Amino acid sequence: MLNPPATAPNSATVCRYRYGYIWMICLAAALGGLLFGYDWVVIGGAKPFFERYFELTDELVKGWANSCALLGCLVGALLAGALSDRFGRKHLLSLCAILFAVTSLGNALAPNFAIFVLWRILGGVAIGLASNLSPMYIAEVAPARMRGRLVSINQLAIVIGILLAQFVNWWIVRDLPSGVSEDVMARSWYVLVGWRWMFGLTAVPSLLFVLGMFAVPESPRWLAKNGRLRQARDVLARIGGDGYAATALAEIDATPAGESDKVDFRELLHPKMARVLVLGIVLAVFQQWCGINVIFNYAEEIFRGAGYDVSDVLKNIAWTGSVNLAFTFVALGVVDRAGRRPLMLLGASGLALIYTAIGGCYFAGVQGWPLLVLVLAAIGCYGMSLAPVTWVVISEIFPNRIRGAAMSVAVSSLWIACFILTYTFPLLNKRLGSAGTFWLYATICLAGFVFILFKLPETKGKTLEEIEKDLVG
């Protein structure tokens, strides 16, 4: 049923947004984010068991088992732009869904370590594709007035995926007795079979993702860019009615998006394009180098350093996931009202202050609940600002013509930054200590605040074509 008329993309256009349809196709695309979060985290619960099953004893080999997916993430992010520009967003999202399903079963059935690593890398490719395509697709189908909220749904899906993986891991090992000898553990169901279920259950949401792709249309902006104007008009009409479709197509046609169906990556080096590309890359890298993923990836070490025992560590990790989810809902409610720029500034400045305090706690030897409160505050600050809003911004600032290629470069930069952050934390922690490491992250957040203050324009309420005119002319 149609909702009451609303005005968008501009005041002269009467639209009848079909909110149910808009939410349906965006939620289907956001399943890529859910699987991104699930597949990224599930290995943490399986780690103690598959290491025993494959008899991994060398620390370098253990590290490779846990980080090899990053290689696939980078490959997937690099391929996503060129392939989605050539074959369409929907088709590549469908491939991504199938890849999630196949690789989850491949990991679950892996007979040896080499095959396990191969499937993890291919699963990483699916993560890299999803991290690029899901927010980009949502941005291209969402009306301007609600684009921030809808793209943030992808981050919410990632957080739900993380919590789902943590719950599945806990549920599978909930009856694991304590104090079991290493010999008994090596022959237990958990080592022989249990960890395989952790990976294999990923196939369930993967199949939902596959089915969801049958219900979503191709991106209307991709269709228009490739000369399929009638199909683009049909999709836009389903979203907001004939008036919305006519106005949106006129705006798309006014931008140089349909000159060719091939994108030359050298176009990204044009001065006007390069300026926007640098903005996207810096924001993507900053989302990782702000340091919050250290808390997620090394939560056990951080909480142990604060004086917590094992049971309390697991409880605190659950708290971090819950706080992250709650504050992501906050972002959904305010991103289209408060705007992107204020939330990004809030996140950068808030984390700088909180990290300074965390470093002070470590320096002064303060342990227990004060440190836990600060860690949860950092996660809440990140969850309502840099986590979702970065994805919103990098999905909307690039011109239609180069969006796929530019998103590919920005998201690839994000994954490289993620690897550098994860790899360097133990080294920094050893060299600088916990206090010095968090003070370093506080300095990075302060630098990010200055960059956002002077370089990031506000984009709320604008169509993608209006943003393109503002940024590249």
C-alpha positions as CSV (number, residue, x, y, z in Angstrom):
1,M,0.0,0.0,0.0
2,L,1.2,3.5,-0.8
3,N,2.0,5.9,2.1
4,P,0.9,9.6,2.1
5,P,2.8,11.8,-0.3
6,A,6.2,13.2,0.6
7,T,8.4,15.6,-1.1
8,A,11.8,14.4,-2.4
9,P,14.2,14.4,-4.1
10,N,13.3,18.1,-4.2
11,S,10.4,20.3,-3.1
12,A,8.8,20.2,-6.6
13,T,8.5,16.4,-6.7
14,V,5.6,14.6,-5.1
15,C,6.7,11.1,-4.1
16,R,4.8,8.1,-2.7
17,Y,7.5,6.1,-1.0
18,R,6.7,2.4,-0.7
19,Y,8.5,2.0,2.7
20,G,7.7,-1.7,3.0
21,Y,9.4,-2.4,-0.3
22,I,12.3,-0.2,0.4
23,W,13.0,-1.8,3.8
24,M,12.6,-5.3,2.3
25,I,15.2,-4.9,-0.4
26,C,17.6,-3.1,1.9
27,L,17.3,-5.7,4.6
28,A,17.9,-8.4,2.0
29,A,21.1,-6.7,0.9
30,A,22.1,-6.1,4.6
31,L,22.2,-9.9,5.1
32,G,25.7,-9.6,3.4
33,G,26.7,-7.5,6.4
34,L,25.3,-10.1,8.9
35,L,27.3,-12.8,7.3
36,F,30.3,-10.5,7.2
37,G,30.1,-10.1,11.0
38,Y,29.3,-13.8,11.7
39,D,32.0,-15.3,9.5
40,W,34.6,-12.8,10.8
41,V,34.0,-13.7,14.5
42,V,33.0,-17.4,14.4
43,I,36.6,-18.5,14.1
44,G,37.4,-17.1,17.6
45,G,35.2,-19.7,19.3
46,A,36.4,-22.5,17.0
47,K,40.1,-21.7,17.5
48,P,40.9,-23.8,20.6
49,F,39.3,-26.8,19.0
50,F,40.4,-26.8,15.4
51,E,44.0,-26.1,16.6
52,R,43.9,-29.3,18.5
53,Y,42.3,-31.2,15.7
54,F,44.9,-30.1,13.1
55,E,47.6,-30.4,15.8
56,L,48.8,-26.8,15.3
57,T,51.6,-26.0,17.7
58,D,53.7,-23.4,15.9
59,E,52.6,-19.8,16.8
60,L,53.2,-18.6,13.2
61,V,50.9,-21.4,11.9
62,K,48.2,-20.6,14.4
63,G,48.5,-16.9,13.4
64,W,48.1,-17.8,9.8
65,A,45.0,-20.0,10.5
66,N,43.3,-17.0,12.2
67,S,44.4,-14.3,9.8
68,C,44.4,-16.0,6.4
69,A,40.9,-14.8,5.7
70,L,42.2,-11.2,5.6
71,L,44.0,-12.1,2.3
72,G,40.6,-13.2,0.8
73,C,39.0,-10.0,2.2
74,L,41.5,-7.9,0.3
75,V,41.0,-9.8,-2.9
76,G,37.2,-9.6,-2.6
77,A,37.3,-5.9,-2.0
78,L,39.6,-5.3,-4.9
79,L,37.4,-7.4,-7.3
80,A,34.1,-6.0,-6.1
81,G,34.4,-2.7,-7.9
82,A,35.3,-3.8,-11.4
83,L,33.0,-6.9,-11.3
84,S,30.0,-5.0,-10.0
85,D,30.4,-2.2,-12.5
86,R,30.5,-4.8,-15.3
87,F,27.9,-7.4,-14.2
88,G,25.7,-5.4,-11.8
89,R,25.4,-5.1,-8.0
90,K,22.6,-7.7,-7.7
91,H,24.4,-10.4,-9.6
92,L,27.6,-10.0,-7.6
93,L,25.6,-9.9,-4.3
94,S,24.1,-13.2,-5.4
95,L,27.5,-14.7,-6.1
96,C,28.6,-13.4,-2.6
97,A,25.7,-15.2,-1.0
98,I,26.5,-18.5,-2.7
99,L,30.1,-18.2,-1.8
100,F,29.2,-17.7,1.9
101,A,27.1,-20.9,1.8
102,V,29.7,-23.0,0.0
103,T,32.7,-21.9,2.1
104,S,30.9,-22.4,5.4
105,L,30.3,-26.0,4.5
106,G,33.8,-26.3,3.1
107,N,35.3,-25.2,6.4
108,A,33.0,-27.5,8.3
109,L,34.0,-30.5,6.2
110,A,37.7,-29.7,5.7
111,P,39.7,-33.0,6.0
112,N,43.1,-31.3,6.6
113,F,44.6,-27.9,7.5
114,A,45.6,-26.9,3.9
115,I,42.0,-27.4,2.7
116,F,40.7,-25.5,5.8
117,V,43.0,-22.5,5.0
118,L,41.8,-22.6,1.4
119,W,38.2,-22.4,2.4
120,R,38.9,-19.6,4.9
121,I,40.6,-17.5,2.2
122,L,37.6,-18.1,-0.1
123,G,35.3,-17.1,2.8
124,G,37.4,-14.0,3.2
125,V,36.6,-13.2,-0.5
126,A,32.9,-13.3,0.3
127,I,33.5,-11.0,3.3
128,G,35.4,-8.6,1.1
129,L,32.7,-8.6,-1.5
130,A,29.9,-8.1,1.1
131,S,31.8,-5.3,2.9
132,N,31.9,-3.4,-0.5
133,L,28.6,-4.3,-2.2
134,S,26.0,-4.3,0.6
135,P,26.4,-0.6,1.7
136,M,26.9,0.5,-2.0
137,Y,23.7,-1.2,-3.2
138,I,21.7,0.2,-0.3
139,A,23.0,3.7,-0.9
140,E,22.0,3.4,-4.6
141,V,18.4,2.3,-4.0
142,A,17.7,4.4,-0.9
143,P,15.8,7.8,-1.1
144,A,18.0,10.7,0.0
145,R,15.9,11.5,3.1
146,M,16.5,8.0,4.7
147,R,19.7,6.9,3.0
148,G,21.8,7.3,6.2
149,R,19.4,5.2,8.3
150,L,19.2,2.5,5.6
151,V,23.0,2.2,5.0
152,S,23.5,2.1,8.8
153,I,21.3,-1.0,8.7
154,N,24.3,-2.8,7.2
155,Q,26.4,-2.0,10.2
156,L,23.5,-3.1,12.5
157,A,23.5,-6.4,10.5
158,I,27.3,-6.8,11.0
159,V,26.9,-6.3,14.8
160,I,24.0,-8.8,14.9
161,G,26.1,-11.2,13.0
162,I,28.9,-10.8,15.5
163,L,26.5,-11.5,18.4
164,L,25.0,-14.4,16.6
165,A,28.4,-16.0,16.1
166,Q,29.3,-15.4,19.8
167,F,26.0,-17.0,20.8
168,V,26.4,-20.1,18.6
169,N,30.0,-20.6,19.8
170,W,28.8,-20.4,23.4
171,W,25.8,-22.7,22.8
172,I,27.9,-25.4,21.2
173,V,30.5,-25.5,24.1
174,R,28.1,-24.6,26.9
175,D,28.4,-28.1,28.5
176,L,32.2,-28.3,28.1
177,P,33.4,-29.4,31.6
178,S,36.2,-27.5,33.2
179,G,39.5,-29.0,34.2
180,V,39.6,-31.6,31.4
181,S,43.1,-33.0,30.6
182,E,44.7,-32.2,27.3
183,D,44.6,-35.9,26.3
184,V,40.8,-36.2,27.0
185,M,40.1,-32.9,25.3
186,A,42.0,-34.0,22.1
187,R,39.5,-36.9,21.8
188,S,36.4,-35.0,22.8
189,W,33.4,-34.3,20.6
190,Y,34.2,-30.6,20.7
191,V,37.6,-31.2,19.0
192,L,36.5,-33.9,16.6
193,V,33.1,-32.5,15.6
194,G,31.9,-29.5,17.6
195,W,34.0,-26.8,15.9
196,R,32.8,-27.9,12.5
197,W,29.2,-27.0,13.5
198,M,30.3,-23.5,14.3
199,F,31.4,-23.0,10.7
200,G,28.7,-25.1,9.2
201,L,25.8,-23.3,10.7
202,T,26.8,-20.2,8.7
203,A,25.1,-21.9,5.8
204,V,21.7,-21.2,7.3
205,P,21.8,-17.4,7.1
206,S,23.7,-17.8,3.8
207,L,20.8,-19.6,2.2
208,L,18.5,-16.8,3.5
209,F,20.8,-14.4,1.7
210,V,20.6,-16.4,-1.5
211,L,16.8,-16.5,-1.4
212,G,16.6,-12.8,-0.5
213,M,18.5,-11.9,-3.7
214,F,15.6,-13.2,-5.8
215,A,13.4,-10.5,-4.3
216,V,15.7,-7.5,-4.9
217,P,16.0,-5.5,-8.1
218,E,19.1,-4.4,-9.8
219,S,20.5,-1.0,-8.7
220,P,18.6,1.7,-10.7
221,R,21.7,3.8,-10.9
222,W,23.7,0.9,-12.3
223,L,20.9,0.3,-14.8
224,A,20.8,3.9,-15.9
225,K,24.6,4.1,-16.2
226,N,24.5,1.1,-18.6
227,G,21.7,2.6,-20.7
228,R,18.9,0.5,-19.4
229,L,16.7,3.4,-18.6
230,R,13.3,1.7,-18.8
231,Q,14.3,-0.9,-16.2
232,A,15.8,1.9,-14.0
233,R,12.6,3.9,-14.2
234,D,10.6,0.8,-13.2
235,V,12.7,0.2,-10.2
236,L,12.6,3.8,-9.1
237,A,8.8,3.9,-9.6
238,R,8.5,0.9,-7.3
239,I,10.5,2.8,-4.7
240,G,8.8,6.2,-4.9
241,G,6.2,6.3,-7.6
242,D,6.3,7.8,-11.2
243,G,7.1,11.4,-10.0
244,Y,10.1,10.2,-8.0
245,A,11.3,8.0,-10.9
246,A,11.1,10.9,-13.4
247,T,13.0,13.3,-11.2
248,A,15.6,10.8,-10.1
249,L,16.3,9.7,-13.7
250,A,16.6,13.4,-14.7
251,E,19.2,13.9,-12.0
252,I,21.1,10.8,-12.9
253,D,21.1,11.8,-16.6
254,A,22.5,15.2,-15.7
255,T,25.7,13.5,-14.3
256,P,28.3,11.9,-16.6
257,A,27.3,8.4,-15.4
258,G,26.2,6.8,-18.7
259,E,29.0,7.6,-21.1
260,S,30.4,4.1,-21.1
261,D,29.8,0.8,-19.3
262,K,33.6,0.5,-18.7
263,V,35.4,2.3,-15.9
264,D,39.1,3.1,-16.3
265,F,40.7,3.0,-12.9
266,R,43.0,5.8,-14.1
267,E,39.9,8.1,-13.9
268,L,40.3,7.9,-10.1
269,L,43.6,9.9,-10.5
270,H,41.9,12.9,-12.1
271,P,42.4,15.8,-9.6
272,K,38.7,16.2,-8.8
273,M,38.1,12.5,-8.5
274,A,41.4,12.0,-6.5
275,R,40.3,14.5,-3.9
276,V,37.1,12.6,-3.2
277,L,39.0,9.3,-3.3
278,V,41.5,10.5,-0.7
279,L,38.6,11.5,1.5
280,G,37.1,8.0,1.3
281,I,40.4,6.3,1.9
282,V,41.3,8.3,4.9
283,L,37.9,7.8,6.5
284,A,38.0,4.1,5.8
285,V,41.5,3.8,7.3
286,F,40.6,6.0,10.3
287,Q,37.7,3.7,11.1
288,Q,40.2,1.0,11.7
289,W,43.1,3.0,13.1
290,C,40.9,4.6,15.7
291,G,41.8,1.4,17.6
292,I,38.4,0.1,18.6
293,N,38.9,-3.3,16.8
294,V,41.8,-3.9,19.2
295,I,39.3,-4.1,22.0
296,F,37.2,-6.7,20.0
297,N,40.2,-8.7,18.7
298,Y,42.2,-8.7,21.9
299,A,39.4,-8.4,24.5
300,E,40.8,-11.3,26.5
301,E,44.2,-9.8,26.9
302,I,42.8,-6.4,27.7
303,F,40.5,-7.6,30.4
304,R,43.1,-10.0,31.9
305,G,45.4,-7.0,32.1
306,A,42.7,-5.3,34.0
307,G,42.7,-8.0,36.6
308,Y,39.7,-10.1,35.5
309,D,39.6,-14.0,35.6
310,V,38.5,-16.2,32.7
311,S,34.8,-16.3,33.6
312,D,34.6,-12.6,34.0
313,V,36.5,-12.1,30.8
314,L,33.8,-14.0,28.8
315,K,31.0,-12.1,30.6
316,N,32.7,-8.7,29.7
317,I,33.1,-9.7,26.1
318,A,29.4,-10.4,25.9
319,W,28.8,-6.9,27.4
320,T,30.9,-5.3,24.7
321,G,28.8,-7.0,22.0
322,S,25.6,-5.9,23.6
323,V,26.7,-2.3,24.0
324,N,27.8,-2.2,20.4
325,L,24.4,-3.4,19.3
326,A,22.5,-0.9,21.5
327,F,24.4,2.1,20.3
328,T,24.1,1.1,16.7
329,F,20.4,1.6,17.1
330,V,21.1,5.1,18.4
331,A,23.0,5.8,15.2
332,L,20.0,4.6,13.2
333,G,17.8,7.1,14.9
334,V,20.0,10.2,14.5
335,V,22.2,9.8,11.4
336,D,19.6,11.4,9.1
337,R,18.6,14.1,11.6
338,A,21.9,15.1,13.2
339,G,23.9,14.5,10.1
340,R,27.1,12.6,9.2
341,R,29.7,15.2,10.1
342,P,28.6,15.9,13.7
343,L,28.5,12.1,14.5
344,M,31.9,11.6,13.0
345,L,33.3,14.5,15.0
346,L,31.7,13.2,18.1
347,G,33.2,9.7,17.6
348,A,36.7,11.0,17.0
349,S,36.8,13.4,19.9
350,G,35.0,11.0,22.3
351,L,37.4,8.1,21.6
352,A,40.4,10.4,22.0
353,L,39.2,11.4,25.5
354,I,38.2,7.8,26.5
355,Y,41.5,6.3,25.3
356,T,43.4,9.0,27.2
357,A,41.5,7.9,30.4
358,I,42.0,4.2,29.6
359,G,45.8,4.8,29.2
360,G,45.7,6.7,32.5
361,C,44.1,3.7,34.3
362,Y,46.8,1.3,33.0
363,F,49.5,3.8,33.9
364,A,48.1,4.3,37.5
365,G,47.4,0.6,38.0
366,V,43.7,1.0,38.2
367,Q,41.8,-2.3,37.6
368,G,38.3,-3.7,37.7
369,W,35.1,-1.9,37.0
370,P,36.5,1.6,36.1
371,L,38.4,0.1,33.1
372,L,35.4,-2.0,32.1
373,V,33.2,1.2,32.1
374,L,35.7,3.0,30.0
375,V,35.9,0.2,27.5
376,L,32.1,0.0,27.2
377,A,32.0,3.8,26.8
378,A,34.5,3.5,23.9
379,I,32.5,0.8,22.2
380,G,29.3,2.8,22.6
381,C,30.9,5.9,21.2
382,Y,32.2,4.0,18.2
383,G,28.9,2.1,17.7
384,M,26.9,5.3,17.3
385,S,29.4,7.2,15.2
386,L,32.5,5.9,13.3
387,A,31.3,2.3,12.9
388,P,28.0,3.0,10.9
389,V,28.6,6.5,9.6
390,T,31.9,5.7,7.9
391,W,30.1,3.2,5.7
392,V,27.3,5.7,5.0
393,V,29.8,8.4,3.9
394,I,32.0,6.2,1.7
395,S,28.9,4.7,0.0
396,E,27.6,8.1,-1.0
397,I,30.5,10.5,-1.7
398,F,31.7,8.9,-4.9
399,P,30.3,9.9,-8.3
400,N,27.9,7.4,-10.0
401,R,30.3,6.7,-12.8
402,I,33.2,5.6,-10.6
403,R,31.4,4.4,-7.4
404,G,32.2,0.7,-7.9
405,A,35.9,1.3,-8.5
406,A,36.3,4.0,-5.8
407,M,34.4,1.9,-3.2
408,S,36.7,-1.0,-4.1
409,V,39.8,1.1,-3.4
410,A,38.4,2.6,-0.2
411,V,37.3,-0.8,1.2
412,S,40.5,-2.4,0.2
413,S,42.3,0.3,2.2
414,L,40.1,-0.5,5.1
415,W,41.1,-4.1,5.1
416,I,44.8,-3.3,4.8
417,A,44.4,-0.9,7.7
418,C,42.6,-3.6,9.7
419,F,45.5,-6.0,9.1
420,I,48.1,-3.4,10.1
421,L,46.1,-2.6,13.3
422,T,45.7,-6.2,14.3
423,Y,49.2,-7.2,13.5
424,T,50.9,-4.2,15.3
425,F,48.9,-4.2,18.6
426,P,50.9,-7.0,20.3
427,L,54.1,-5.3,19.1
428,L,53.0,-1.9,20.4
429,N,51.7,-3.3,23.6
430,K,55.1,-4.9,24.3
431,R,57.1,-1.8,23.3
432,L,54.9,1.0,24.7
433,G,52.9,-0.9,27.3
434,S,49.1,-0.8,27.5
435,A,49.0,2.9,28.6
436,G,51.3,4.1,25.8
437,T,49.4,2.1,23.2
438,F,46.0,3.6,24.1
439,W,47.6,7.1,24.3
440,L,48.9,6.5,20.7
441,Y,45.3,5.6,19.6
442,A,44.1,8.7,21.3
443,T,46.5,10.8,19.3
444,I,45.3,9.1,16.0
445,C,41.7,9.9,17.0
446,L,42.7,13.6,17.6
447,A,44.3,13.7,14.1
448,G,41.1,12.1,12.7
449,F,39.0,14.8,14.4
450,V,41.1,17.6,12.7
451,F,40.8,15.9,9.3
452,I,37.0,15.5,9.6
453,L,36.6,19.0,10.8
454,F,38.3,20.5,7.8
455,K,37.7,18.0,5.0
456,L,34.3,16.3,5.5
457,P,31.3,18.1,4.1
458,E,27.7,17.4,5.3
459,T,25.7,15.1,3.0
460,K,22.5,14.4,4.8
461,G,19.3,14.9,2.9
462,K,21.0,15.2,-0.5
463,T,20.6,12.9,-3.5
464,L,23.7,11.1,-4.7
465,E,23.7,13.3,-7.8
466,E,23.6,16.5,-5.6
467,I,26.5,15.2,-3.6
468,E,28.4,14.5,-6.8
469,K,27.9,18.1,-8.0
470,D,29.0,19.5,-4.6
471,L,32.2,17.4,-4.5
472,V,33.4,17.1,-8.1
473,G,31.3,19.7,-10.0
